[in-house]
Amino acid sequence: MSSDLASRVLPGWLDPAVAFTAVIGDAVDAFWLDAGPGASEGWSWVGTGIPTAPPRDVALGGMTDADAGPFRGGWVGWSAYDAAARRAGAPAADDGGPADAWLRVDRMLGFDHAAKRMIAFAADDDLDGLAAAVALAITAERTSTPADPPAVAVSARHDPDTYARLIEQCRDEIREGRAYQLCLTTRFETAASVDPVDTYLRLRTATPAHHGGLIRSGGRALLSASPEQFLSVADGIVRTRPIKGTRPRAADAGQDAALAAALRGSEKEQAENVMIVDLMRNDLQRVCEPGSVAAERLLEVESYPAVHQLVSTVAGRLRPRTTVGELWDAAFPAGSMTGAPKLSAMQILHRLEGAPRGVFAGCFGWIGSDGGLDLAMVIRSIVIHPAGAYVGAGGGITWGSVAADEVAEVGIKARAPLRALGAELPPGW
């Protein structure tokens, strides 16, 4: 299936943040897939679409196109965790929201950050109008400075002591041989009304990430500063880049380097990461050519404004005619958000967490009409819904976990999204 959108390279350059606010504006169904503020590589896309789920029978492949970029039309959206867990055979709660929210792109701007080049994608009869709107936005020299947030109150699904007890229950399950690793999560919620655009602008400023995004559809919105790429497909190769292992950043350079070195050398973090690498290798082997799945990178530290992360990369060559649905069934929910073995982990976590995850721990991004895709994990994210908003956070529990350290890690991960909302962590976190 090829894209039905025409394309045109546009003169000049426009900050994607300005493009979203000035060109896309208040469109009900809109998206911004964000390479980060001041990005010097990668692509960003802003646009609108029609609510439509991507067909499961789209054949995966993804064709390289140096002129028009990796994504030239298709679907942008998210898939939530709970429904995916049920499809995989695990029990899961229901948060009442849509399991999936996808948009079939009808107009879009692509931003090639390395070349400082803009490309318009739309139907032939809409290209002139889209190009004119971009030219007007360039002339207007608008900025995208977010308003300061009003203070909002948040509540925690679990208090720190309860979460610590759940960690010990995870360790009990591991001791009994029912799991090797469990990704235990919790949630922080507010009933306040939240402006998605201003909140996302604050979030990306505080914690820029290569897979950020704002997706708005059906009265709900996902705002993410995700550092974790879940799945990508290009030229017949599928990759996943699980993150397991986190340390905070420090203002002092020496202390910061010591924290990164401690992460790199932690036997507990290494074991956790390698368990998920093995799980993801097993998942990808279900859809890849025999012998082609391997770890391309193992246990590398990546540093972001708030945290250091331990990251690995697993890749394989897809079997011919593998479809989006087959890859979905093999790999989603992601092992980095469940644990190992995956089905047993999901069953245990459903019992311990006792509540839905919703969009958190799901995935978001784009699926191309040509069979390419790029999906990120819904972590370091804010989910806005008609009754308020929530921030999910968690961490991987192994036999070597120390409850106090795991509680602190949840606070580290939730702090920046909550501050973007205008909230602080509840007491104890």
Sequence and secondary structure as in RCSB ss.txt:
>XXXX:A:sequence
MSSDLASRVLPGWLDPAVAFTAVIGDAVDAFWLDAGPGASEGWSWVGTGIPTAPPRDVALGGMTDADAGPFRGGW
VGWSAYDAAARRAGAPAADDGGPADAWLRVDRMLGFDHAAKRMIAFAADDDLDGLAAAVALAITAERTSTPADPP
AVAVSARHDPDTYARLIEQCRDEIREGRAYQLCLTTRFETAASVDPVDTYLRLRTATPAHHGGLIRSGGRALLSA
SPEQFLSVADGIVRTRPIKGTRPRAADAGQDAALAAALRGSEKEQAENVMIVDLMRNDLQRVCEPGSVAAERLLE
VESYPAVHQLVSTVAGRLRPRTTVGELWDAAFPAGSMTGAPKLSAMQILHRLEGAPRGVFAGCFGWIGSDGGLDL
AMVIRSIVIHPAGAYVGAGGGITWGSVAADEVAEVGIKARAPLRALGAELPPGW
>XXXX:A:secstr
     EEEEESS   HHHHIIIIITT SSEEEEE  TT SSSEEEEEEEEE    TT B      TTT S  SEE
EEEE HHHHHHHTT      SS SEEEEEEEEEEEEETTTTEEEEEE GGGHHHHHHHHHHHHHHT         
    EESS HHHHHHHHHHHHHHHHTTS SEEEEEEEEEE S   HHHHHHHHHHHS  TEEEEEEETTEEEEEE
E  EEEEEETTEEEE  EEEEEE  SSHHHHHHHHHHHHH HHHHHHHHHHHHHHHHHHHTTB TT  EEEEEEE
EEE SSEEEEEEEEEEEB TT BHHHHHHHH S GGGTEESHHHHHHHHHHHH S  TTTTSEEEEEETTS EEE
EE  SEEEEETTEEEEEEEEEE TT  HHHHHHHHHHHHHHHHHHHT    TT 
